[in-house]
Amino acid sequence: MTEKTKKIHIELKSGESGITSFAGLWPAVELFRKAGLPRTIDSAVGARSSRGFRDSEHILSLVLLHLSGGSAADHLPFLKEKLSFEKLGVPVPSPSALRKWLNEFHNGDEDGKRGMGKAFIPEENGYLKGLGTVLSRLFAFAAAHSPREHITLDQDATFIETEESGANWNYKGQKSYQALNTYCPEYDLVAGSRYGDGNVPPGWKQKEELERILESLPEEVKGVSLRSDSAGYQTDLLTWCTEGKHSRFGYIPVGISCPVGEEFKKAVRAVPEEDWKPLGKERGGKQEGNGTVQEWAEVVYVPTNLGRKKHGRDYRFLAVRERWDGLLSPQKDRQEERKTESESEAIASPGDQLYFTEAIRLLEEEVPGVKKLHLLDLGGRVYKTFGIVTNIEDGADGGIFGYGQGDPMDGEKIIRWQRKRSGKAEEIHHILKDELGGGHVPSKRFGANAAWWTIAVLALNLHNLMKHRLLPEEYGKSRPKSLRFLLYTMVGKIVTHGRRTVLKIWTGDRGGTLFASVMKRLELLQSMPD
């Protein structure tokens, strides 16, 4: 017998309901204001015309667009309709008004200097520089509420792929722009981001970008450390940090991945077998059976561009090796699912290893992805090889590197510390490009795209500051898509009684209790002084 379907009566009413489907974004609006961003934006940016929306209104609208899941200027009407915050003093511009405003960030005088075959980043106009000031303001707000004397700066670049006509081709053969992010893990904030063309090398003028970031740091910060991938392996950057040439911060400890060229491989081959030490389990316990997968050693390596110094700190090179089973990652994942214990032992046996340098060379030429593994034959086995350069001495206090105060540093701790940057950098890039609107390129004008990206960074920072300062501890690792589901997209109703406007939230609804908790913490959070 077929169950009778209950009839649902639908009633359509004219007019507006006053209901918002993004009531959970209101704490982001309040935090935006408590951090003093409207005042900073309107005084530092100055891109608005004499009439129309203020700079702070444009930026707040874009921040809310990013957090709500929108990714283009054409999504603004939907945001305006779903947000319904205009009665609460949050106007949303039209797509055409926003595009006109974004174009103000473009420095047209620099267009002729861009192009393929040359590394060049257009000089920012005053409006775009003002956006950098806004990022610094929010960073200072975080530092004022949780002072730290020493912080870490992780520099990593990412490509933003596009078919937009104004973009250039990168070394991977893709049309793209590129952003060099400087991320601070202690605050979980991006301290600054440099926007450039895709054809610019990832580490181009990285020292200058670091100097710019250092000048923007709040006075609470007394010291910094630097981590980077091999794009940061540059003589001027290493020398500048090691010789303490910055007037405020002096010596800057570094951990930077170094290229594994033939001279470095020669130095690795010269390491006696007994000098290789197991890399411990702190990084996730990468072990297979009873055999250590990764080992490390300090190598005697003096590149011509980084000679030994008679005085002061010296450069140290650390190598990490990992037994290679002859498979690339996708192949390895498939074979691991099918492999028996006896087969596992067979693959790991010396008889199945590739022994000869010539075989490795041919493999690198014929199989994409092998060359970046830096395969090296050592003692009859083949290893993936990685290198790190550092100016941190053994015995240095590990307190500033995330270890216990007074815990002395050694090579293994330096490697662990340096490696913490890589996974987080990829996560930040993914969130900005895929979970927020940073992956969208709205214009053929370079400056407009740079402004769009910087505001996506601001949205990420506001999200991270909110989850750490306003949300319970268990939400500390929540990404924008998670809070979009848990908090941002909860329903509220905006009602007006006389001159009083009220945003009604029901604690029994999904996210209502969490919203109430956030607002209580927000009330206790001190506003940023002028």
N, C-alpha and C positions, 0 to 999 in steps of 0.2 A: 504494500500500500504506500503510495507516494505521500510524503509528508507535505502538508499544506504550507506554502510559503507565506510568512507574515507580510501583510501589506504595509509598506512604508509610505506615509503621507509627506509630501514635500510642499513646503509653503515658501513662496517667493515674496520678498518684501522690497519695496523701493527705499531709496535712501542708503545711509551708511550705518554699519553696525557698531563702529568704534572698536571692533575686535582686531587685535594684532596677532599675527602668527609668529612674531619674533620678539615677544616680550622679554625673553631671556637675554636679549642683547642690551637691555637697559643698563645692567651693571657695567658694560663696556663703555657706554656713554658717560656714566658717572665717573668711572676711572679716568677716562679721557680728560674730563674736566678737572678732577682732583689733581692730576699730574700737571695742571697748568698749561696744557697743550693749546687751547684756543688762544690765549694771550700770546704764547710763543709763536704760534703759526702766523697770526695776523700781524705781528710786528716783524718777524724774520723773513717771511716769504714775500708778500707784497705783489702777488701776481694778479689779483682781482682787478677788474675794471672799476670805474667810478661808481657803477651801479651793479646790481645783481648780487649773487651769493658771495659771502666772505670766503677767504682762503680756508679758514677753519671749518666752514660748513661744507665746502667741497671735499676736504680731506676726511672729515668725519663720515660723510656719506660713502666715500670709497672704502674706508676702513670697515664700515658696517656691511658694505657689499661683499668685500672679501670674506668676512667672518660668516656671512649668511650663505655663502656658496656661489654667489654671482661671480662672473669672470669677464664681463665686458660692459662697456658703457651702455649698450642697448638693454642691459638688464636693470638699469636704474628705475624705469617706470614700474617694473614688477616689485622692486624693493620698496618703492614709495607706497605702492598699494598694499603690500603685505605688512610693511613695517607700521604704517599709520602713526608715526611718531611726530608728525608736524604739529599736532596739538600740544606736544610736550617740548616744543622748541627745537626740533631737529628737522629742518627742511631738506628736501632731496632735489638736486638740480636735474634738469632734463639732459638727455645724452648730448644734444647739440651744445648746451651751455658748458657741460663738462669738457667736451672736446676742444672748444674754444679756449677754455681755461688751461688745459694741458698744453696747448700749443705755445703758451707764454713761456714755458720752460725750455723751449728750443732756442739754441744759439745759432742762428742761421749763418753768421759770419764764419763759423768753423766748418761748414759743409764741404767746402772745396779742399780741405786738408785731409778729409777722410778718403778711404778707398783701398782696394786690394794692393798688396805688395808693399805696404808700409804700416808700421805700428803707430797708431795715433788715437788718442782719446780726446774728444772735443772739450774745450774749457767750459766749465759750468757757468751759466749766467747767474746773476744774483738771486733769482727765484729758486733755482735748483740748489744753490749753496744753502739757501734758507731751509730747504727740506732736510739737509744734513744736520742743521742746528736743531731741528725738531727731534731727530733720532737721539742726539746728544742730551736733549732735555729729558726725555723719558729714561735714558740710562742714568742720568743724575738723580732722578726721582727714585729709581730702584736702589741706587747706592746710598741715598740719604736714609732710607728705611732699613737697609741691611749693609752697614759699612764694612768694607773689606780693604785691607791695606795692600794685598797682592792679588792680582787676577791673571788669568791665562787668556791669550788671544790666539784664536785658530783662524788662519787665513786659507781659504779654499775658493776656487773659481768654478763656475758652472755655466754651461751654454743654455741659452733660451732660444730654442729652434722656432723658426717662423718662415713663412713664404712672403713676408712683407717686402716690398720692392726696395726699401731703404737699407736692408740688412746685407752684410757681407758674408762670404763663405769662410767657414773655419777649417782647421786642418783635417777634420773628419769628412770634409766634402758636404757639409750641411750649411744652409743659410741660417745665420743665427746672430743674436747679440750675446753678450757675456757679462756676468756679474762676478766681481771678486768680493766675497763676504768676509768680514772680520767678526767672528763670533766669540762671545765670552761665556764659557760653560758655567762659571760660578753664578752668574746672574741669569743664565739661559736667555740671553739677549744678543741680537746682532748689533754690535757697536757702530758699524758703518758698512756701507756697500758701495763699491765703485762700478758704475755701468759703462760698458764699452762695446766695441764692435767685435763680431765673432772672429775676425782675422787677427786680432791682437793676441799675442802670446799670453797664456794664463798668468805668468809671473811678471809681466812687463811692469816696470817701475813699482815693484812690490814694496821696496823700501820707502818710497815716497808716500805710498798709501798708508803704510804703518806709521810714518811720521804724522800724517794727517789725523789718524785715529788717536794717537797719543796726545795730540794737542787738544782733543775734544773730551778727554777723560776728566771726570770730576776730581776735585782736590782730595777727596777721601782716599783715592788710589795712590799708593806710594811706590809700587813696583809692579812690573809686568813680566810675563814669560811668553815666548812665542813658539807656536807649533805650525808646521806647514808640510805639504807634500813636496815632491821634488821640484815643483815650479819655484819654490822659495830657495832652492840651492843656487844662490847668487853671491858672488864675492862681496859686492858692496853691502848687501843686507847682512851677511854673516859678520863682516868686519865691523860694521857700524854697531851691531848689537854687542859683540864681544869686547870691543874696545871702549864701550860705555860712552858713546859720543852724544847721546841725547842729554841735554842740559838738565832735565828734570828727573829722568828715570835712570840714567847711567847705564851700567851693565845690564843687559837683558838676556836671561838664560834662554837658549833655543834648543829645539829638537826638530830637525828637518830631514825628511827623506832625501837620500842622495842617489844620483844616477849610478846604476851598476854597469859601468863600462869595463873595457878590457883591463885597464890598470887596476881598478878596484877588484875585479875577479882574480887578478894575479896576486893581489895582497891577501885575498881570502884563501886562495890555494896554499899560501905560505903559512897559514895558521896550523900549528901542530894539532893532531887529532885530540890529544888530551886537554887542549885548551878550550874545546867546545863545552859549554855548560847548558844544562836543560833550562828552557824557559818555563817558569812555573805556571801554576794553574790560575793565577789571578785574572787572566784575561778570558776566562771561560773554561779553563781546563781542557784545552785541545790535546787529548791523548787518544791513542789507538792501542788497545790492549795494554801491555806493560811497556811498550816502547814510546819514548818521547818523540812527538812529531816535530817540535821546533826546538832548535838550539841556538845559542848566541855566543859571540866571541868579539873581543876588541881586536881590531886589525891595525897593523902598522901601514898607514897609507898617508902619503904626503903629496896631494895634487899640486901641480905647479902654481895654480891660482890661489892656493891657501897654504903658504909656507909656514913652517914652525916659527914661533916668535921667541925672542930672547927674554922678554919680560911679560908678565900678565898671564891670563888664561890662554890655554891652547885649545885647538880643535881636536876632537876625538871622533873616531869612526867606529861604529859598531855594526856588525853583520849578523843577520839572522838567516838560518838555513832550515829548510823543511823538506823532508823526503818526498820525492815526486813519484806518483804511482803510474805515470804515463798517460793520465787522462786529464782532459779539461773539465771544468766544473759540471756542465750539464751531463757529459758522458759519465762522470764519476757518480753523480746522483742516481742515474739509471742503473749503473752496474752495482752500486752498493745495495740496491733493493734486491738484486738477484743473486748476489755473491754468497757462497757458503764459507764456512770457517776455513776449510782447507784451501779454497781458492784465494782467500785473503792472505793466507800465509805464503802462497805461491807468488802472488804479486809483489809481496814485500821482500822476497828472497833475492839475493844478489844476482842469481842467474837470469832474472827477468828484467834487470835494470838496463838502461841505455848507458853504455860505458864511454863512448868515444865522443870527443869534441866535434868531430866531423858529422857524426849522426845528429848531434844537437843542432849544428848549423843548418843542415838540410831540413830538419824538422821546423826550425824557426822560419825558413824561407817558404815552406809549403803549407804550413798549418796556421791560419790566423789565430791570434790570441796566445801563441806559445812564446813569442819573443818577450812579451812583458813579464813572463815568469822568471826571466834571467836564469835559465837552467845552467847548472855548473856541475861538472863531474868531480867528486871529491872522494878519494879512497875507494874507487870502484862502485860508487853509487851516484845517482843523479839527484840534485837538490834544487828546489826553487830558492833563490837568493834575494835578500833585501838589505838595504843599507840605510844607516842613519848617521848624520853628523850632529854633534852637540858641543857646547862649550861648558857643560855642567861637569864639575869635578867630583870624583868619588869622595864621599864624606860630607858633601853639601847637605844642609838641613832639608829633609824631605817635606817639612811642614808646608812650604809654599807650593809643593807639587802634588798635594792631595794625600800625602802620607802623614804619619804621626809627627807631631812637633818633636824635633831632635832625632827623628829616624833618619840615619845616614843614607844618602843615595849611593847606588852602584850602577853598573851597566844594565843589569836586568830591570831595575826600577825605572831607569831612564827610558828604556824601550817600552815598557808598559805605559808610562806616562805619555810618551809621544804618540803611541798607537790609539789612545783614547779619542783622538781628534777625528779619525777617519770615519767611523760609523755615524757619529753625530753630524758631521758635515753633510754626508749623503742624506741624512734624515731632514736636515734643514732645507737643503735644495729641493727635495721631494715635496715637502710641505708648501714651500713658497710657490712652486710651479704647478703642483697638482691639486693641493687641498685649498689653497688660496688662489687668487687670480694672477699671480706673478708670471705664470707661464703664457699669459696672453700678451700679445704685442698690439696695442691699439692704433698705432699710427706709423706712417712712413717717416715721421720726424723723430730724430734721435732723442731730443730733449723731452718730448712728450712721453716717449717710452721709458726714459730714465726716471721721470717723475712717477709714472704708474708703478714701476718696479719698487721704488723707494717707499711708496705708500703701502705696498704689499708687505714690505719689511716692517713698517710701522704697525700694521695690523697684526703680524706675527708677534712682535714684541709686546703689544698690548694684551694679546691672548695669553702669552707666557707669563706676563706680570700678573694677570688676573688669576691664573690657575695657581700660582705660587703664593700670592698674597691674600686671595679672597676665598679660595676653595679649600675644602678639607684635604688632608695630606694624600689620601688615596687617589686624588685626581691630578697629582703632580706630574704624571707622564701623559696626560690626555692631550691628544692632537686636536686641531680644529674640527675635523670631521666627527670626533667623538663628542666634544662639547656641543657641536651642532645638534647632535641627536639627543644628548642628555639635558641640555639647558637652553641653548640659543633659540630653539624652535618651539618653545612652550607658548601657550595661548594666554593672552591678557586682554582686558577690556579697558578702553579709555573713556571715561565719563567726565562730564563737566557739570558742576553744581554752582550756579552763580558765577563767581570769579575763580572758583577752585577747580583745578583739573587733577584727576586721580587716575593712576594706573592700577587696576584691580588684578590681583593674582590670587588664585585659589590654591592653598597649600595642599589640598587633597589631589590636585592634578599632577600629572607626571612632571617632575622637576620643580614643583612648587616649594617643597621643603628645602631643596638645595638653593633655590632662588632666595628664600628668606634668610638662609645662613649666609649667603654671599652679601646681601644687603646689610646684615648686621655687622659683618667684618668691614664693609665699606665705610660705615658710619664711624668706625674707630680709626680708620686710616687718615693720617694727617695730610692735609693738602700741601702741595708744593708752594713754598713762599715765593714771592715775586723776586 
